[in-house]
Amino acid sequence: MVPPEASDSPPLPSETSAPWLPSHYQRAVLAVCERCVVTTREAVYTTRDAKLVGAGTRMTPALFERLMKHELRTPLEHLLAMDGMVSQASLAAQAHQMCLQDPPIELLVQDDAGGVAAATLAAPLHAISLPAALAFMLTVMRELAPAQLAHGLRAALVATYLGMRRGWNKSECTRLAAAGLLHDIGLLHLDPAWRDTARPMAASERQQLAAHPTLAARLVHGWEVYPQSVAVAILEHHERMDGSGYPRGIRGEQISDMGQMLLLAEVVSAFFEKYANDGASVRLSLALRMDRQKFPESLAALLLPLLQSSAIQPGHAGDLAEIRGASSRLAQALRHWSTLQAALPAGDPPVPEDSPAAWMARRLATLQTSLFDTGAHPDHQTELLPLLQADPAGVKELLFLMREALWQLQSIASTALTRWPALGAEGDPRDAAARAWCDALLRSLPAGEP
């Protein structure tokens, strides 16, 4: 049966006088209503039990806006459906296809040591709980941001692989798959402008983006169909073992087992998406080795042999020039930090361990140690580059190290400004120096880099 159009609906009761301003998710629903046949799954009632429209009513943008001006018993976006909605079967089918064609997932199912077949890896997605309102939300994501849905599936598969390698049972792996699939569901409630990586992000936007794990965890907890461990893992998917992550900055064993698997799965997914055509396996391998204090060591050890089996392809003539440029930018940033610290007034009390300046100093010291250990520190470049002239693969690996180091510098500055948005505003000279370094570093990086 063809759903009735909005014009066939009965007259609506009088609306409230309050203006309606759509949330970002409601704007997304409106956009889907414009391009797809969206209908009500059940009747829509006001909080006073007045029926506004019946089940099966075609939802146009105009009707959506009219209904949202009423105080509704159930949020309207929770009552909608469309043909071909995301389901457990469609998710499992897409996941199985990724096992055969998606580079990072191919590495997992081709791992003889792991012994995890494609069908086995995708199976938990058949068993996840998927309430109708959540299925609709994932369908909105599929229609407007298909790469985001693929990212969730990719993270679900990597996390499930880690769980299976750890000997987790079917029920535990199903929870892992749910956490991976839904870990970024909160992004639907943010301004989609965050996806524009070519546009500099304001401090307020960084704060909102950094809040998405908390938002996603609340949403998943609110569905009341998943164990608490799923929401906790989602909350933790941007934490790091050394305490440098967010939103809570917890470390080590404070992060749940499922959260540790999910944070590593998120990193794997992000690397292969960002560097799909530029040595993602090698870049990720280098990052896991350079930043080993950030990631669960025993879990990273399951992935490193797979990543290192991917040979580094020889580079091109411009690689040496890019290395020199990256090395110069690294050296400039490190010198700037040293200069700012040297200019601080003498005789100040010790810097508190939990202060922004102390946190940044630790992060920069760790980065410099990693650069020294790998031979990629700017101080080594004068001696190292001539030795690599006849080693194209070595040049490429050094280039990836330089790019990763620049990314870490940007991460230190961005994370500091997200954690402490008022950094330097209270007149503390150490905080002011830290803020000056962050601002200068971010200005020095072209939009969208590194």
DRENDO-1510 file (C-alpha; in Angstrom, 1 decimal, always signed):
<recs>
REC; n; res; u; v; w
REC; 1; MET; +0.0; +0.0; +0.0 .
REC; 2; VAL; +1.2; +3.5; -0.8 .
REC; 3; PRO; +1.5; +5.5; +2.4 .
REC; 4; PRO; -0.8; +8.5; +2.6 .
REC; 5; GLU; +0.7; +11.8; +1.8 .
REC; 6; ALA; +0.9; +14.6; +4.4 .
REC; 7; SER; -2.1; +16.3; +2.8 .
REC; 8; ASP; -4.3; +13.3; +3.6 .
REC; 9; SER; -3.6; +13.6; +7.4 .
REC; 10; PRO; -6.3; +14.9; +9.7 .
REC; 11; PRO; -6.1; +18.6; +10.8 .
REC; 12; LEU; -3.5; +18.9; +13.6 .
REC; 13; PRO; -4.4; +20.4; +17.0 .
REC; 14; SER; -3.2; +23.9; +17.7 .
REC; 15; GLU; +0.6; +24.2; +18.0 .
REC; 16; THR; +2.6; +25.6; +20.8 .
REC; 17; SER; +3.7; +29.2; +20.5 .
REC; 18; ALA; +7.4; +28.3; +21.1 .
REC; 19; PRO; +9.5; +28.4; +18.0 .
REC; 20; TRP; +11.1; +25.1; +16.9 .
REC; 21; LEU; +14.8; +25.0; +16.1 .
REC; 22; PRO; +15.9; +21.6; +14.7 .
REC; 23; SER; +18.8; +19.8; +16.2 .
REC; 24; HIS; +21.6; +18.7; +13.9 .
REC; 25; TYR; +20.2; +15.1; +13.9 .
REC; 26; GLN; +16.7; +16.5; +13.1 .
REC; 27; ARG; +18.2; +18.4; +10.2 .
REC; 28; ALA; +19.6; +15.2; +9.0 .
REC; 29; VAL; +16.2; +13.5; +9.3 .
REC; 30; LEU; +14.7; +16.4; +7.3 .
REC; 31; ALA; +17.3; +15.9; +4.6 .
REC; 32; VAL; +16.4; +12.2; +4.4 .
REC; 33; CYS; +12.7; +13.0; +4.2 .
REC; 34; GLU; +13.5; +15.0; +1.1 .
REC; 35; ARG; +15.2; +12.2; -0.7 .
REC; 36; CYS; +13.5; +9.0; +0.6 .
REC; 37; VAL; +10.0; +7.7; +1.4 .
REC; 38; VAL; +9.9; +8.0; +5.2 .
REC; 39; THR; +6.8; +7.0; +7.1 .
REC; 40; THR; +5.6; +6.8; +10.7 .
REC; 41; ARG; +6.0; +3.4; +12.3 .
REC; 42; GLU; +3.2; +4.2; +14.7 .
REC; 43; ALA; +0.8; +7.0; +15.5 .
REC; 44; VAL; +2.2; +10.3; +16.8 .
REC; 45; TYR; +0.7; +11.7; +20.0 .
REC; 46; THR; +1.1; +14.8; +22.0 .
REC; 47; THR; +2.0; +14.7; +25.7 .
REC; 48; ARG; -1.8; +15.3; +26.3 .
REC; 49; ASP; -2.6; +12.1; +24.2 .
REC; 50; ALA; -4.0; +14.0; +21.2 .
REC; 51; LYS; -3.3; +11.9; +18.1 .
REC; 52; LEU; -1.6; +14.0; +15.4 .
REC; 53; VAL; -1.1; +11.5; +12.6 .
REC; 54; GLY; -1.5; +7.8; +12.3 .
REC; 55; ALA; +0.9; +5.0; +11.5 .
REC; 56; GLY; +2.0; +4.7; +7.9 .
REC; 57; THR; +1.8; +8.5; +7.2 .
REC; 58; ARG; +4.3; +9.8; +4.6 .
REC; 59; MET; +6.6; +12.1; +6.4 .
REC; 60; THR; +7.5; +15.2; +4.3 .
REC; 61; PRO; +9.8; +17.9; +5.6 .
REC; 62; ALA; +6.8; +20.3; +5.9 .
REC; 63; LEU; +4.9; +17.8; +8.0 .
REC; 64; PHE; +8.0; +17.0; +10.1 .
REC; 65; GLU; +8.4; +20.7; +10.9 .
REC; 66; ARG; +4.7; +21.1; +11.8 .
REC; 67; LEU; +4.7; +18.1; +14.1 .
REC; 68; MET; +7.9; +19.2; +15.9 .
REC; 69; LYS; +6.1; +22.4; +17.0 .
REC; 70; HIS; +4.0; +20.2; +19.3 .
REC; 71; GLU; +5.1; +18.7; +22.6 .
REC; 72; LEU; +5.2; +15.0; +21.7 .
REC; 73; ARG; +4.9; +12.0; +23.9 .
REC; 74; THR; +7.8; +10.3; +22.0 .
REC; 75; PRO; +10.4; +12.1; +20.0 .
REC; 76; LEU; +9.3; +12.1; +16.4 .
REC; 77; GLU; +12.6; +10.9; +15.0 .
REC; 78; HIS; +12.1; +7.7; +17.1 .
REC; 79; LEU; +8.8; +6.9; +15.3 .
REC; 80; LEU; +10.0; +6.9; +11.7 .
REC; 81; ALA; +10.9; +4.1; +9.3 .
REC; 82; MET; +11.7; +3.7; +5.6 .
REC; 83; ASP; +12.0; +0.8; +3.1 .
REC; 84; GLY; +15.3; -0.9; +3.1 .
REC; 85; MET; +16.3; +0.2; +6.5 .
REC; 86; VAL; +19.6; -1.0; +8.0 .
REC; 87; SER; +19.2; -4.4; +9.7 .
REC; 88; GLN; +21.3; -7.1; +11.3 .
REC; 89; ALA; +21.3; -9.0; +8.0 .
REC; 90; SER; +22.3; -6.0; +5.9 .
REC; 91; LEU; +25.1; -5.1; +8.3 .
REC; 92; ALA; +26.4; -8.6; +8.4 .
REC; 93; ALA; +26.3; -8.8; +4.5 .
REC; 94; GLN; +28.2; -5.5; +4.2 .
REC; 95; ALA; +30.7; -6.7; +6.8 .
REC; 96; HIS; +31.3; -9.9; +5.0 .
REC; 97; GLN; +31.9; -8.0; +1.8 .
REC; 98; MET; +34.4; -5.8; +3.6 .
REC; 99; CYS; +36.2; -9.0; +4.8 .
REC; 100; LEU; +36.8; -9.8; +1.1 .
REC; 101; GLN; +37.6; -6.3; -0.3 .
REC; 102; ASP; +38.5; -3.9; +2.5 .
REC; 103; PRO; +42.3; -3.7; +3.0 .
REC; 104; PRO; +42.6; -3.7; +6.8 .
REC; 105; ILE; +39.9; -6.4; +7.2 .
REC; 106; GLU; +41.5; -8.5; +4.4 .
REC; 107; LEU; +44.7; -8.5; +6.4 .
REC; 108; LEU; +42.8; -10.0; +9.4 .
REC; 109; VAL; +41.0; -12.8; +7.6 .
REC; 110; GLN; +44.2; -13.7; +5.6 .
REC; 111; ASP; +46.1; -14.1; +8.8 .
REC; 112; ASP; +46.8; -17.8; +9.1 .
REC; 113; ALA; +48.0; -17.4; +12.7 .
REC; 114; GLY; +44.7; -15.8; +13.7 .
REC; 115; GLY; +42.5; -18.4; +12.1 .
REC; 116; VAL; +39.5; -16.1; +11.8 .
REC; 117; ALA; +37.5; -16.6; +8.7 .
REC; 118; ALA; +35.4; -13.9; +7.0 .
REC; 119; ALA; +32.1; -15.5; +7.9 .
REC; 120; THR; +33.1; -16.0; +11.5 .
REC; 121; LEU; +34.3; -12.4; +11.8 .
REC; 122; ALA; +31.0; -11.0; +10.4 .
REC; 123; ALA; +28.7; -13.3; +12.3 .
REC; 124; PRO; +28.4; -11.2; +15.5 .
REC; 125; LEU; +26.7; -8.5; +13.5 .
REC; 126; HIS; +23.8; -10.9; +12.9 .
REC; 127; ALA; +23.2; -11.1; +16.7 .
REC; 128; ILE; +23.4; -7.5; +17.8 .
REC; 129; SER; +20.3; -5.9; +19.2 .
REC; 130; LEU; +18.9; -3.2; +16.9 .
REC; 131; PRO; +15.9; -1.3; +18.1 .
REC; 132; ALA; +13.8; +0.2; +15.3 .
REC; 133; ALA; +14.7; +3.8; +16.2 .
REC; 134; LEU; +18.4; +2.9; +16.2 .
REC; 135; ALA; +18.0; +1.1; +12.9 .
REC; 136; PHE; +16.5; +4.3; +11.5 .
REC; 137; MET; +19.3; +6.4; +12.9 .
REC; 138; LEU; +21.9; +4.1; +11.2 .
REC; 139; THR; +19.9; +4.3; +8.0 .
REC; 140; VAL; +20.1; +8.1; +8.1 .
REC; 141; MET; +23.8; +7.7; +8.5 .
REC; 142; ARG; +23.9; +5.4; +5.5 .
REC; 143; GLU; +22.0; +7.9; +3.4 .
REC; 144; LEU; +23.9; +11.0; +4.4 .
REC; 145; ALA; +27.3; +9.7; +5.5 .
REC; 146; PRO; +27.9; +6.2; +4.1 .
REC; 147; ALA; +31.7; +6.4; +4.9 .
REC; 148; GLN; +30.8; +7.0; +8.6 .
REC; 149; LEU; +28.7; +3.8; +8.6 .
REC; 150; ALA; +31.5; +1.9; +6.9 .
REC; 151; HIS; +33.9; +3.3; +9.6 .
REC; 152; GLY; +31.7; +1.8; +12.3 .
REC; 153; LEU; +31.6; -1.6; +10.6 .
REC; 154; ARG; +35.3; -1.5; +10.1 .
REC; 155; ALA; +36.0; -0.8; +13.7 .
REC; 156; ALA; +33.5; -3.5; +14.7 .
REC; 157; LEU; +35.3; -6.1; +12.6 .
REC; 158; VAL; +38.8; -5.1; +13.9 .
REC; 159; ALA; +37.5; -5.1; +17.5 .
REC; 160; THR; +35.8; -8.4; +17.0 .
REC; 161; TYR; +39.0; -9.9; +15.6 .
REC; 162; LEU; +40.9; -8.8; +18.7 .
REC; 163; GLY; +38.3; -10.3; +20.9 .
REC; 164; MET; +38.4; -13.6; +19.0 .
REC; 165; ARG; +42.2; -13.7; +19.2 .
REC; 166; ARG; +41.8; -13.2; +23.0 .
REC; 167; GLY; +39.4; -16.1; +23.2 .
REC; 168; TRP; +36.3; -14.1; +23.9 .
REC; 169; ASN; +33.0; -16.1; +23.5 .
REC; 170; LYS; +30.2; -15.3; +21.1 .
REC; 171; SER; +28.2; -13.2; +23.5 .
REC; 172; GLU; +31.3; -11.1; +24.3 .
REC; 173; CYS; +32.2; -10.6; +20.7 .
REC; 174; THR; +28.6; -9.6; +19.9 .
REC; 175; ARG; +28.9; -6.8; +22.5 .
REC; 176; LEU; +32.3; -5.8; +20.9 .
REC; 177; ALA; +30.6; -5.7; +17.5 .
REC; 178; ALA; +27.9; -3.4; +18.9 .
REC; 179; ALA; +30.4; -1.1; +20.5 .
REC; 180; GLY; +32.4; -0.8; +17.3 .
REC; 181; LEU; +29.3; -0.2; +15.1 .
REC; 182; LEU; +27.9; +2.5; +17.4 .
REC; 183; HIS; +31.0; +4.2; +18.7 .
REC; 184; ASP; +30.6; +7.2; +16.5 .
REC; 185; ILE; +26.8; +7.4; +16.5 .
REC; 186; GLY; +27.0; +10.7; +18.5 .
REC; 187; LEU; +28.5; +12.4; +15.4 .
REC; 188; LEU; +25.0; +12.5; +13.9 .
REC; 189; HIS; +24.1; +15.0; +16.6 .
REC; 190; LEU; +27.0; +17.4; +15.7 .
REC; 191; ASP; +27.2; +20.0; +13.0 .
REC; 192; PRO; +28.4; +18.1; +9.9 .
REC; 193; ALA; +30.9; +20.9; +9.2 .
REC; 194; TRP; +33.4; +18.9; +11.3 .
REC; 195; ARG; +33.8; +16.6; +8.2 .
REC; 196; ASP; +35.4; +19.4; +6.3 .
REC; 197; THR; +39.1; +18.7; +7.1 .
REC; 198; ALA; +40.2; +21.6; +4.8 .
REC; 199; ARG; +38.6; +24.1; +7.1 .
REC; 200; PRO; +40.4; +25.2; +10.3 .
REC; 201; MET; +38.4; +24.1; +13.4 .
REC; 202; ALA; +37.6; +26.7; +16.0 .
REC; 203; ALA; +38.2; +25.9; +19.7 .
REC; 204; SER; +34.5; +25.6; +20.4 .
REC; 205; GLU; +34.1; +23.1; +17.5 .
REC; 206; ARG; +37.0; +21.0; +18.8 .
REC; 207; GLN; +35.3; +20.9; +22.2 .
REC; 208; GLN; +32.1; +19.7; +20.6 .
REC; 209; LEU; +33.8; +17.1; +18.6 .
REC; 210; ALA; +35.8; +15.9; +21.6 .
REC; 211; ALA; +32.4; +15.4; +23.4 .
REC; 212; HIS; +31.2; +12.8; +20.8 .
REC; 213; PRO; +32.2; +9.7; +22.8 .
REC; 214; THR; +30.2; +11.0; +25.8 .
REC; 215; LEU; +27.2; +11.7; +23.6 .
REC; 216; ALA; +27.4; +8.3; +21.9 .
REC; 217; ALA; +27.7; +6.5; +25.2 .
REC; 218; ARG; +24.6; +8.3; +26.6 .
REC; 219; LEU; +22.6; +7.5; +23.5 .
REC; 220; VAL; +23.6; +3.8; +23.6 .
REC; 221; HIS; +22.9; +3.7; +27.3 .
REC; 222; GLY; +19.5; +5.2; +26.6 .
REC; 223; TRP; +18.4; +2.5; +24.3 .
REC; 224; GLU; +18.4; +0.1; +27.3 .
REC; 225; VAL; +19.2; -3.0; +25.2 .
REC; 226; TYR; +23.0; -3.2; +25.6 .
REC; 227; PRO; +25.0; -4.1; +28.7 .
REC; 228; GLN; +26.7; -1.2; +30.5 .
REC; 229; SER; +30.1; -2.5; +29.2 .
REC; 230; VAL; +29.1; -1.4; +25.6 .
REC; 231; ALA; +28.4; +2.2; +26.6 .
REC; 232; VAL; +31.6; +2.3; +28.7 .
REC; 233; ALA; +33.7; +1.0; +25.8 .
REC; 234; ILE; +32.2; +3.6; +23.5 .
REC; 235; LEU; +33.0; +6.3; +26.1 .
REC; 236; GLU; +36.6; +5.1; +26.0 .
REC; 237; HIS; +37.3; +4.8; +22.3 .
REC; 238; HIS; +39.5; +7.9; +22.2 .
REC; 239; GLU; +41.3; +7.2; +25.5 .
REC; 240; ARG; +45.0; +6.2; +25.4 .
REC; 241; MET; +47.0; +3.9; +27.7 .
REC; 242; ASP; +49.3; +6.7; +28.8 .
REC; 243; GLY; +46.4; +9.0; +29.8 .
REC; 244; SER; +46.8; +11.3; +26.8 .
REC; 245; GLY; +43.3; +10.6; +25.3 .
REC; 246; TYR; +39.9; +12.0; +26.0 .
REC; 247; PRO; +37.2; +12.6; +27.2 .
REC; 248; ARG; +38.4; +11.6; +30.7 .
REC; 249; GLY; +42.2; +11.2; +30.3 .
REC; 250; ILE; +42.2; +7.8; +32.1 .
REC; 251; ARG; +45.1; +5.4; +31.6 .
REC; 252; GLY; +46.2; +1.8; +31.6 .
REC; 253; GLU; +43.9; -0.6; +33.5 .
REC; 254; GLN; +41.5; +2.2; +34.1 .
REC; 255; ILE; +40.3; +1.6; +30.6 .
REC; 256; SER; +38.1; -1.5; +30.3 .
REC; 257; ASP; +39.2; -4.5; +28.2 .
REC; 258; MET; +36.5; -3.8; +25.7 .
REC; 259; GLY; +37.5; -0.1; +25.6 .
REC; 260; GLN; +41.2; -1.1; +24.9 .
REC; 261; MET; +40.1; -3.2; +22.0 .
REC; 262; LEU; +37.8; -0.5; +20.7 .
REC; 263; LEU; +40.4; +2.3; +20.9 .
REC; 264; LEU; +42.9; +0.2; +18.9 .
REC; 265; ALA; +40.2; -0.7; +16.4 .
REC; 266; GLU; +39.4; +3.0; +16.0 .
REC; 267; VAL; +43.0; +3.8; +15.3 .
REC; 268; VAL; +43.3; +1.0; +12.7 .
REC; 269; SER; +40.2; +2.1; +10.9 .
REC; 270; ALA; +41.2; +5.8; +10.9 .
REC; 271; PHE; +44.6; +5.1; +9.5 .
REC; 272; PHE; +43.4; +3.0; +6.6 .
REC; 273; GLU; +40.7; +5.6; +5.8 .
REC; 274; LYS; +43.1; +8.6; +6.0 .
REC; 275; TYR; +46.0; +6.9; +4.2 .
REC; 276; ALA; +44.1; +4.6; +1.9 .
REC; 277; ASN; +46.4; +5.3; -1.1 .
REC; 278; ASP; +49.6; +6.2; +0.8 .
REC; 279; GLY; +51.0; +3.3; +2.7 .
REC; 280; ALA; +48.4; +2.9; +5.5 .
REC; 281; SER; +49.9; -0.4; +6.7 .
REC; 282; VAL; +53.4; +1.0; +7.1 .
REC; 283; ARG; +52.2; +4.2; +8.6 .
REC; 284; LEU; +50.1; +2.4; +11.2 .
REC; 285; SER; +53.0; +0.0; +12.0 .
REC; 286; LEU; +55.3; +2.9; +12.6 .
REC; 287; ALA; +52.7; +4.7; +14.7 .
REC; 288; LEU; +52.1; +1.6; +16.9 .
REC; 289; ARG; +55.9; +1.3; +17.4 .
REC; 290; MET; +56.6; +5.0; +17.9 .
REC; 291; ASP; +53.6; +5.5; +20.3 .
REC; 292; ARG; +53.7; +2.1; +22.0 .
REC; 293; GLN; +53.0; +3.7; +25.3 .
REC; 294; LYS; +49.6; +4.8; +24.0 .
REC; 295; PHE; +48.2; +1.5; +22.9 .
REC; 296; PRO; +47.6; -1.9; +24.6 .
REC; 297; GLU; +50.9; -3.7; +24.0 .
REC; 298; SER; +49.5; -7.2; +23.9 .
REC; 299; LEU; +46.7; -6.2; +21.4 .
REC; 300; ALA; +49.1; -4.2; +19.2 .
REC; 301; ALA; +51.3; -7.3; +19.1 .
REC; 302; LEU; +48.5; -9.2; +17.4 .
REC; 303; LEU; +48.4; -6.6; +14.6 .
REC; 304; LEU; +52.1; -5.6; +14.0 .
REC; 305; PRO; +53.1; -8.9; +12.2 .
REC; 306; LEU; +50.3; -8.4; +9.8 .
REC; 307; LEU; +51.1; -4.7; +9.1 .
REC; 308; GLN; +54.9; -5.3; +8.8 .
REC; 309; SER; +54.3; -8.0; +6.3 .
REC; 310; SER; +53.2; -5.3; +3.9 .
REC; 311; ALA; +56.3; -4.2; +2.0 .
REC; 312; ILE; +57.2; -0.5; +1.8 .
REC; 313; GLN; +57.0; +0.6; -1.8 .
REC; 314; PRO; +59.9; +2.7; -3.1 .
REC; 315; GLY; +59.3; +6.4; -3.0 .
REC; 316; HIS; +59.7; +9.1; -5.6 .
REC; 317; ALA; +62.1; +12.0; -6.2 .
REC; 318; GLY; +60.1; +14.5; -4.1 .
REC; 319; ASP; +60.3; +12.4; -1.0 .
REC; 320; LEU; +63.7; +13.7; +0.1 .
REC; 321; ALA; +62.5; +17.3; -0.3 .
REC; 322; GLU; +59.4; +16.5; +1.8 .
REC; 323; ILE; +61.5; +14.9; +4.5 .
REC; 324; ARG; +63.7; +18.0; +4.7 .
REC; 325; GLY; +60.7; +20.3; +4.9 .
REC; 326; ALA; +59.0; +18.1; +7.6 .
REC; 327; SER; +62.3; +17.9; +9.5 .
REC; 328; SER; +62.6; +21.7; +9.4 .
REC; 329; ARG; +59.1; +22.2; +10.7 .
REC; 330; LEU; +59.7; +19.6; +13.5 .
REC; 331; ALA; +62.9; +21.3; +14.5 .
REC; 332; GLN; +61.3; +24.7; +14.5 .
REC; 333; ALA; +58.4; +23.6; +16.7 .
REC; 334; LEU; +60.8; +21.9; +19.2 .
REC; 335; ARG; +63.1; +24.9; +19.3 .
REC; 336; HIS; +60.1; +27.2; +19.8 .
REC; 337; TRP; +59.0; +25.2; +22.8 .
REC; 338; SER; +62.5; +25.3; +24.3 .
REC; 339; THR; +62.7; +29.0; +23.7 .
REC; 340; LEU; +59.4; +29.7; +25.4 .
REC; 341; GLN; +60.4; +27.6; +28.4 .
REC; 342; ALA; +63.8; +29.3; +28.7 .
REC; 343; ALA; +62.1; +32.7; +28.7 .
REC; 344; LEU; +59.9; +31.9; +31.8 .
REC; 345; PRO; +60.7; +33.8; +35.0 .
REC; 346; ALA; +63.3; +32.1; +37.1 .
REC; 347; GLY; +62.3; +31.0; +40.6 .
REC; 348; ASP; +58.8; +29.9; +39.9 .
REC; 349; PRO; +57.4; +27.1; +42.0 .
REC; 350; PRO; +57.5; +23.6; +40.4 .
REC; 351; VAL; +54.9; +22.9; +37.7 .
REC; 352; PRO; +52.0; +20.8; +39.0 .
REC; 353; GLU; +51.9; +17.4; +37.4 .
REC; 354; ASP; +48.3; +17.9; +36.2 .
REC; 355; SER; +48.9; +21.3; +34.7 .
REC; 356; PRO; +48.6; +21.9; +30.9 .
REC; 357; ALA; +52.3; +22.9; +30.7 .
REC; 358; ALA; +53.5; +19.7; +32.4 .
REC; 359; TRP; +51.2; +17.5; +30.3 .
REC; 360; MET; +52.5; +19.1; +27.1 .
REC; 361; ALA; +56.1; +18.8; +28.3 .
REC; 362; ARG; +55.7; +15.1; +28.9 .
REC; 363; ARG; +54.1; +14.5; +25.5 .
REC; 364; LEU; +56.8; +16.4; +23.7 .
REC; 365; ALA; +59.6; +14.6; +25.6 .
REC; 366; THR; +58.0; +11.2; +24.7 .
REC; 367; LEU; +57.8; +12.3; +21.0 .
REC; 368; GLN; +61.5; +13.3; +21.0 .
REC; 369; THR; +62.5; +10.0; +22.6 .
REC; 370; SER; +60.6; +8.1; +19.9 .
REC; 371; LEU; +62.3; +10.2; +17.2 .
REC; 372; PHE; +65.7; +9.5; +18.7 .
REC; 373; ASP; +65.0; +5.8; +19.0 .
REC; 374; THR; +63.9; +5.5; +15.4 .
REC; 375; GLY; +66.6; +7.8; +14.0 .
REC; 376; ALA; +64.1; +10.3; +12.8 .
REC; 377; HIS; +65.0; +13.2; +15.1 .
REC; 378; PRO; +65.8; +16.4; +13.1 .
REC; 379; ASP; +69.2; +16.5; +14.7 .
REC; 380; HIS; +70.0; +13.2; +12.8 .
REC; 381; GLN; +68.9; +14.3; +9.4 .
REC; 382; THR; +72.1; +15.8; +8.1 .
REC; 383; GLU; +74.0; +12.5; +8.7 .
REC; 384; LEU; +71.1; +10.2; +7.8 .
REC; 385; LEU; +69.8; +11.5; +4.5 .
REC; 386; PRO; +73.1; +11.0; +2.5 .
REC; 387; LEU; +73.1; +7.4; +3.7 .
REC; 388; LEU; +69.6; +6.9; +2.3 .
REC; 389; GLN; +70.3; +8.2; -1.2 .
REC; 390; ALA; +70.5; +4.6; -2.6 .
REC; 391; ASP; +67.7; +3.2; -0.4 .
REC; 392; PRO; +64.3; +4.3; -1.8 .
REC; 393; ALA; +62.4; +2.1; +0.7 .
REC; 394; GLY; +64.4; +3.6; +3.6 .
REC; 395; VAL; +63.6; +7.1; +2.3 .
REC; 396; LYS; +59.9; +6.1; +2.2 .
REC; 397; GLU; +59.9; +4.8; +5.8 .
REC; 398; LEU; +61.6; +8.0; +7.0 .
REC; 399; LEU; +59.1; +10.1; +5.2 .
REC; 400; PHE; +56.2; +8.2; +7.0 .
REC; 401; LEU; +58.0; +8.7; +10.3 .
REC; 402; MET; +58.3; +12.5; +9.6 .
REC; 403; ARG; +54.6; +12.7; +8.7 .
REC; 404; GLU; +53.6; +10.8; +11.8 .
REC; 405; ALA; +55.8; +13.0; +14.0 .
REC; 406; LEU; +54.1; +16.1; +12.5 .
REC; 407; TRP; +50.7; +14.6; +13.2 .
REC; 408; GLN; +51.7; +14.0; +16.8 .
REC; 409; LEU; +52.7; +17.6; +17.1 .
REC; 410; GLN; +49.3; +18.7; +15.8 .
REC; 411; SER; +47.6; +16.2; +18.2 .
REC; 412; ILE; +49.5; +17.6; +21.2 .
REC; 413; ALA; +48.4; +21.2; +20.3 .
REC; 414; SER; +44.8; +20.3; +19.4 .
REC; 415; THR; +44.3; +18.1; +22.5 .
REC; 416; ALA; +45.7; +20.7; +24.8 .
REC; 417; LEU; +43.3; +23.4; +23.4 .
REC; 418; THR; +40.4; +20.9; +23.7 .
REC; 419; ARG; +41.2; +20.0; +27.3 .
REC; 420; TRP; +41.9; +23.5; +28.4 .
REC; 421; PRO; +40.0; +25.9; +26.1 .
REC; 422; ALA; +40.9; +28.9; +28.3 .
REC; 423; LEU; +44.6; +28.0; +28.3 .
REC; 424; GLY; +46.6; +31.1; +29.1 .
REC; 425; ALA; +43.6; +33.3; +29.9 .
REC; 426; GLU; +44.3; +33.5; +33.6 .
REC; 427; GLY; +47.8; +35.1; +33.3 .
REC; 428; ASP; +49.9; +32.2; +34.4 .
REC; 429; PRO; +53.2; +32.6; +32.4 .
REC; 430; ARG; +53.6; +28.8; +31.9 .
REC; 431; ASP; +50.1; +28.4; +30.5 .
REC; 432; ALA; +50.6; +31.5; +28.4 .
REC; 433; ALA; +53.8; +30.0; +26.9 .
REC; 434; ALA; +51.9; +26.7; +26.3 .
REC; 435; ARG; +49.1; +28.6; +24.5 .
REC; 436; ALA; +51.6; +30.6; +22.4 .
REC; 437; TRP; +53.2; +27.3; +21.3 .
REC; 438; CYS; +49.9; +25.7; +20.4 .
REC; 439; ASP; +48.7; +28.7; +18.4 .
REC; 440; ALA; +52.0; +29.0; +16.5 .
REC; 441; LEU; +52.1; +25.3; +15.7 .
REC; 442; LEU; +48.6; +25.1; +14.4 .
REC; 443; ARG; +49.1; +28.3; +12.3 .
REC; 444; SER; +52.2; +26.7; +10.7 .
REC; 445; LEU; +50.2; +23.7; +9.5 .
REC; 446; PRO; +48.3; +24.2; +6.2 .
REC; 447; ALA; +44.6; +23.3; +6.5 .
REC; 448; GLY; +44.0; +19.6; +6.3 .
REC; 449; GLU; +47.6; +18.7; +7.2 .
REC; 450; PRO; +49.6; +16.8; +8.2 .
</recs>
